[in-house]
């Protein structure tokens, strides 16, 4: 095959794959999959935010306790 024939074949094949890919990506089944994936991502984000919030609360508690101990020690009690 000469170069022009190969290029035309690849161009046509690319167009066909692109068209089929767009149809597959917009199908109802694919949409359901996208929605479920997004829902799982949102759950993971929520859990992560809760974890970070709890860690910040623990840090604040430890910092307050450390400040109390440091001020008590500096007063000589």
SULFEN-V258900 format. One line per field, one symbol per residue. psi: psi as a letter, one per 20 degrees, with the letter a starting at -180 (. if undefined). burial: + if it has 16 or more other C-alpha atoms within 10 Angstrom, else -. A space follows every 10 residues. Layout:
# SULFEN-V258900
psi->???
burial->???
This chain:
# SULFEN-V258900
psi->qrghgggggh gggggggggh ggghhjrhgh ggggghghgh ghgggggghg ghghgggggh ghgggghggg hghhik.
burial->---------- ---------- ---------- ---------- ---------- ---------- ---------- -------
